[in-house]
Amino acid sequence: MNDSTFFASDQVKGDLEKIFQTYQEVASRTSLLSDMSPEEKLDHIQDCKNLIDKQKTFYTRLSLAAKTDSAAADMKTRINALCNAFGYKTMMECMDAMVETLEKAAQQEIDND
């Protein structure tokens, strides 16, 4: 494997910045969840799902780069180890479970409305 070019890419840096910005926006509103209307809660759930979608896309690109890029391979290994600690085989399995939980929460909001 060669030295890391994956994380040096302007595209990757931009994608990571967008993911971080989206995360900050979602996290800042999470503490307000108990005061949100059902519609606001559904919007927040959708924002969380959008964040997960961005993370899934990034993880897919990371996985592809890991075949030839040592830093990407190391990052993928560390991410998967963290997921394993929570009982998931891969990051994708973990994210799919998060989406399922969010969809159940959204359905609860709809049913309670």
TIPATOR-544253 format. One line per 10 residues: for each residue x, y, z of N, C-alpha, C. Coordinates in Angstrom, 2 decimals. Layout:
! residues N
X:Y:Z:X:Y:Z:X:Y:Z ~ ... $
END
This chain:
! residues 113
0.84:-1.19:0.00:0.00:0.00:0.00:0.88:1.24:0.00 ~ 0.35:2.27:-0.61:1.13:3.51:-0.69:0.83:4.44:0.48 ~ 1.51:5.54:0.52:1.21:6.55:1.52:-0.17:7.11:1.24 ~ -0.75:7.75:2.24:-2.13:8.22:2.11:-2.27:9.38:1.13 ~ -3.07:9.16:0.14:-3.49:10.25:-0.73:-4.98:10.52:-0.52 ~ -5.68:9.55:0.07:-7.11:9.66:0.29:-7.44:10.89:1.15 ~ -6.80:11.00:2.31:-7.11:12.09:3.22:-6.53:13.43:2.77 ~ -5.61:13.40:1.82:-5.04:14.64:1.27:-5.93:15.25:0.19 ~ -6.88:14.48:-0.29:-7.76:14.92:-1.38:-8.67:16.08:-0.92 ~ -8.77:17.09:-1.78:-9.67:18.22:-1.47:-11.11:17.75:-1.37 $
-11.50:16.79:-2.21:-12.86:16.24:-2.17:-13.14:15.60:-0.81 ~ -12.20:14.79:-0.33:-12.37:14.12:0.96:-12.42:15.14:2.09 ~ -11.54:16.12:2.05:-11.54:17.16:3.08:-12.88:17.90:3.09 ~ -13.39:18.21:1.91:-14.67:18.89:1.80:-15.82:18.04:2.32 ~ -15.79:16.76:1.97:-16.84:15.85:2.44:-16.81:15.71:3.96 ~ -15.63:15.60:4.53:-15.51:15.50:5.99:-16.00:16.78:6.66 ~ -15.70:17.92:6.07:-16.17:19.20:6.62:-17.70:19.26:6.60 ~ -18.32:18.82:5.51:-19.78:18.81:5.40:-20.39:17.87:6.43 ~ -19.79:16.71:6.60:-20.28:15.75:7.60:-20.19:16.38:8.99 ~ -19.08:17.01:9.29:-18.90:17.62:10.61:-19.90:18.76:10.83 $
-20.11:19.59:9.82:-21.08:20.69:9.94:-22.49:20.15:10.17 ~ -22.85:19.12:9.42:-24.17:18.51:9.59:-24.30:17.92:10.98 ~ -23.26:17.25:11.43:-23.26:16.68:12.78:-23.47:17.78:13.83 ~ -22.75:18.88:13.70:-22.88:19.98:14.66:-24.30:20.53:14.69 ~ -24.90:20.67:13.52:-26.28:21.17:13.44:-27.25:20.21:14.11 ~ -27.10:18.92:13.82:-27.98:17.91:14.41:-27.77:17.85:15.93 ~ -26.53:17.82:16.36:-26.23:17.71:17.79:-26.74:18.92:18.57 ~ -26.65:20.10:17.97:-27.09:21.31:18.69:-28.60:21.31:18.90 ~ -29.32:20.65:18.02:-30.78:20.61:18.16:-31.26:19.42:18.99 ~ -30.44:18.43:19.19:-30.87:17.24:19.92:-31.27:17.57:21.35 $
-30.57:18.49:21.97:-30.91:18.86:23.36:-32.27:19.55:23.46 ~ -32.80:20.01:22.34:-34.09:20.70:22.31:-35.24:19.75:21.97 ~ -34.95:18.48:21.83:-35.93:17.50:21.37:-37.21:17.50:22.20 ~ -37.10:17.59:23.50:-38.29:17.52:24.35:-39.23:18.71:24.16 ~ -38.71:19.82:23.64:-39.53:21.01:23.41:-40.02:21.13:21.97 ~ -39.68:20.17:21.12:-40.05:20.24:19.72:-41.48:19.75:19.50 ~ -42.11:20.33:18.49:-43.42:19.84:18.06:-43.21:18.52:17.32 ~ -44.28:17.75:17.11:-44.13:16.50:16.36:-43.52:16.74:14.97 ~ -43.91:17.80:14.28:-43.34:18.09:12.97:-41.85:18.41:13.06 ~ -41.46:19.17:14.08:-40.04:19.49:14.27:-39.24:18.22:14.59 $
-39.84:17.32:15.37:-39.16:16.06:15.69:-38.96:15.23:14.43 ~ -39.97:15.18:13.57:-39.84:14.44:12.31:-38.78:15.07:11.42 ~ -38.71:16.40:11.40:-37.65:17.08:10.64:-36.28:16.73:11.19 ~ -36.18:16.69:12.52:-34.91:16.36:13.16:-34.50:14.92:12.84 ~ -35.46:14.02:12.87:-35.19:12.62:12.52:-34.69:12.54:11.09 ~ -35.31:13.29:10.19:-34.85:13.28:8.79:-33.44:13.85:8.67 ~ -33.14:14.90:9.44:-31.78:15.45:9.44:-30.77:14.42:9.92 ~ -31.15:13.63:10.93:-30.26:12.56:11.42:-30.04:11.52:10.34 ~ -31.11:11.16:9.63:-30.98:10.18:8.55:-30.12:10.72:7.41 ~ -30.24:12.02:7.15:-29.39:12.63:6.12:-27.91:12.58:6.52 $
-27.64:12.82:7.80:-26.26:12.73:8.30:-25.74:11.30:8.13 ~ -26.53:10.34:8.49:-26.12:8.94:8.36:-25.86:8.61:6.89 ~ -26.69:9.13:6.00:-26.48:8.88:4.58:-25.13:9.44:4.11 ~ -24.80:10.64:4.57:-23.49:11.23:4.23:-22.36:10.37:4.77 ~ -22.53:9.87:5.99:-21.50:9.03:6.60:-21.37:7.70:5.87 ~ -22.48:7.13:5.43:-22.44:5.88:4.67:-21.68:6.08:3.36 ~ -21.97:7.17:2.68:-21.29:7.46:1.42:-19.79:7.60:1.65 ~ -19.43:8.32:2.71:-18.01:8.50:3.02:-17.36:7.16:3.36 ~ -18.04:6.35:4.15:-17.49:5.06:4.54:-17.28:4.16:3.31 ~ -18.20:4.22:2.37:-18.05:3.45:1.13:-16.79:3.89:0.38 $
-16.60:5.19:0.26:-15.40:5.71:-0.40:-14.14:5.31:0.37 ~ -14.21:5.39:1.70:-13.09:4.99:2.54:-12.76:3.51:2.32 ~ -13.78:2.68:2.25:-13.58:1.24:2.04:-12.91:0.96:0.71 ~ -13.31:1.66:-0.32:-12.67:1.49:-1.62:-11.21:1.95:-1.59 ~ -10.97:3.09:-0.95:-9.61:3.62:-0.86:-8.71:2.72:0.00 ~ -9.32:2.02:0.97:-8.55:1.17:1.89:-7.80:0.05:1.18 ~ -8.23:-0.27:-0.04:-7.56:-1.32:-0.79:-6.16:-0.93:-1.22 ~ -5.91:0.37:-1.36:-4.60:0.83:-1.85:-3.96:1.90:-0.97 ~ -4.67:2.39:0.03:-4.21:3.51:0.85:-4.10:3.06:2.31 ~ -2.89:3.10:2.84:-2.66:2.57:4.20:-3.40:3.37:5.27 $
-3.48:4.68:5.14:-4.18:5.49:6.15:-5.68:5.21:6.10 ~ -6.22:5.05:4.91:-7.64:4.73:4.78:-7.91:3.33:5.36 ~ -7.02:2.39:5.09:-7.17:1.04:5.63:-7.13:1.06:7.16 ~ -6.22:1.84:7.72:-6.13:1.97:9.18:-7.40:2.58:9.76 ~ -7.91:3.62:9.12:-9.12:4.27:9.60:-10.30:3.30:9.53 ~ -10.42:2.56:8.45:-11.50:1.60:8.30:-11.41:0.54:9.41 ~ -10.22:0.06:9.68:-10.02:-0.94:10.73:-10.45:-0.39:12.09 ~ -10.05:0.85:12.38:-10.42:1.45:13.67:-11.92:1.69:13.78 ~ -12.55:2.14:12.69:-14.00:2.34:12.70:-14.71:1.02:12.95 ~ -14.30:-0.02:12.23:-14.94:-1.32:12.40:-14.71:-1.89:13.80 $
-13.54:-1.65:14.37:-13.27:-2.11:15.75:-14.23:-1.43:16.74 ~ -14.46:-0.16:16.54:-15.41:0.56:17.40:-16.82:0.00:17.24 ~ -17.21:-0.27:16.01:-18.52:-0.87:15.75:-18.62:-2.25:16.38 ~ -17.54:-3.03:16.29:-17.51:-4.36:16.90:-17.73:-4.26:18.42 ~ -17.18:-3.23:19.03:-17.34:-3.05:20.47:-18.80:-2.84:20.86 ~ -19.60:-2.36:19.90:-21.02:-2.15:20.14:-21.89:-3.27:19.58 ~ -21.22:-4.37:19.12:-21.95:-5.54:18.68:-22.27:-5.60:17.19 ~ -21.67:-4.72:16.40:-21.90:-4.72:14.95:-20.67:-5.23:14.23 ~ -20.87:-5.86:13.08:-19.75:-6.38:12.29:-19.04:-5.26:11.53 ~ -19.84:-4.34:10.99:-19.28:-3.26:10.18:-20.01:-1.95:10.48 $
-19.45:-0.88:9.98:-20.06:0.43:10.12:-21.41:0.47:9.41 ~ -21.51:-0.17:8.26:-22.78:-0.17:7.52:-23.88:-0.85:8.33 ~ -23.55:-1.96:8.96:-24.54:-2.65:9.81:-24.99:-1.74:10.95 ~ -24.05:-1.05:11.55:-24.34:-0.12:12.64:-25.25:1.02:12.15 ~ -24.91:1.59:11.02:-25.70:2.70:10.48:-27.09:2.25:10.06 ~ -27.19:1.06:9.49:-28.51:0.53:9.14:-29.38:0.38:10.38 ~ -28.79:-0.06:11.48:-29.53:-0.19:12.74:-29.96:1.18:13.25 ~ -29.11:2.20:13.08:-29.48:3.55:13.50:-30.66:4.07:12.68 ~ -30.62:3.83:11.38:-31.72:4.28:10.51:-33.01:3.57:10.92 ~ -32.93:2.29:11.20:-34.12:1.54:11.63:-34.69:2.13:12.92 $
-33.83:2.47:13.86:-34.27:3.08:15.12:-34.93:4.44:14.86 ~ -34.34:5.22:13.98:-34.91:6.53:13.65:-36.26:6.38:12.96 ~ -36.39:5.40:12.09:-37.66:5.17:11.41:-38.75:4.75:12.39 ~ -38.39:3.95:13.39:-39.35:3.57:14.44:-39.76:4.80:15.25 ~ -38.81:5.66:15.57:-39.12:6.88:16.31:-40.04:7.79:15.50 ~ -39.80:7.88:14.21:-40.65:8.70:13.34:-42.06:8.13:13.30 ~ -42.16:6.81:13.20:-43.49:6.19:13.18:-44.23:6.44:14.49 ~ -43.50:6.41:15.60:-44.11:6.70:16.91:-44.66:8.12:16.93 ~ -43.91:9.07:16.40:-44.37:10.46:16.35:-45.63:10.58:15.51 ~ -45.66:9.86:14.39:-46.83:9.89:13.51:-48.04:9.26:14.21 $
-47.80:8.12:14.88:-48.89:7.42:15.58:-49.42:8.23:16.76 ~ -48.55:8.99:17.43:-48.95:9.77:18.60:-49.59:11.10:18.23 ~ -49.45:11.49:16.99:-49.95:12.80:16.57:-51.44:12.80:16.36 $
END
